[in-house]
Amino acid sequence: MKILGVSGSLRAASFNTALLRAAQELAPEGVAIEIFGLHDLPLFNQDVEDQGDPAPVAAWKDAVRGADALLLACPEYNGGVTGVLKNAIDWASRGKPAPLDGKVACIIGASPGVTGTVRAQDALRQSLRKVSALYWPLGEVLVGQAHTKIEDGRLTDEKSRAVLQRHLTAFIEKLRG
Ligand SMILES: Cc1cc2nc3c(=O)[nH]c(=O)nc-3n(C[C@H](O)[C@H](O)[C@H](O)COP(=O)(O)O)c2cc1C
């Protein structure tokens, strides 16, 4: 099973990208989580789209199409989804069928604040509903005070690792039916 891991942060020391790396370590047998970096994705512009998808957009759409499911690591900026992640969703919501049509997504997130991206994750669910991507609606991975739980890019907090592992296992079991 191939899961596409996507971080809504471009930051080298991103807590959310660190969560994806932890997910790679904790994924059940037979599950490969490949991380797709959004660094090269241009801002959505319908004029650009009308000329044909630029190479980074085509690569992003192919990666979404080729994945069995998405694992979205969702940082919170001003109570919402980062522009980086929203922009990626906007590109992948285009076309008939769109890469996101019917795609299942699992959402996780980390922030230094106590609420651990709960508002951004809700906002992300709103957008996924709009693009008719399905999402795993039960349970949440909210890693608050992430600066105390992620050291040198590694999720070291055992409780958070256990929560993430349980969440991933439930997600994969559901996917496998
Ligand atoms: C523009 C901006 C707005 C932010 N707004 C929030 C917020 O609303 N809630 C929150 O918990 N953290 C907020 N933060 C702090 C981020 O959670 C923090 O920078 C976090 O490290 C970003 O995720 P990353 O580590 O994956 O890059 C904000 C940071 C920035 C730069």
The ligand as an ORCA input file, in Angstrom:
! r2SCAN-3c Opt
* xyz 0 1
  C       1.996     33.191     10.074
  C       1.930     32.233     11.241
  C       0.732     32.072     11.903
  C       0.637     31.147     12.947
  N      -0.569     30.914     13.531
  C      -0.701     29.911     14.426
  C      -1.982     29.530     14.917
  O      -3.004     30.088     14.593
  N      -2.047     28.490     15.791
  C      -0.915     27.801     16.193
  O      -1.030     26.848     16.979
  N       0.314     28.149     15.733
  C       0.438     29.175     14.879
  N       1.684     29.522     14.378
  C       2.852     28.830     14.889
  C       3.071     27.550     14.099
  O       2.270     26.530     14.664
  C       4.551     27.172     14.155
  O       5.298     28.121     13.441
  C       4.817     25.787     13.641
  O       6.150     25.449     13.931
  C       4.538     25.678     12.148
  O       4.614     24.343     11.704
  P       5.980     23.682     11.220
  O       6.824     23.468     12.438
  O       5.560     22.387     10.604
  O       6.660     24.608     10.259
  C       1.792     30.436     13.362
  C       3.006     30.663     12.695
  C       3.074     31.530     11.646
  C       4.395     31.695     10.911
*
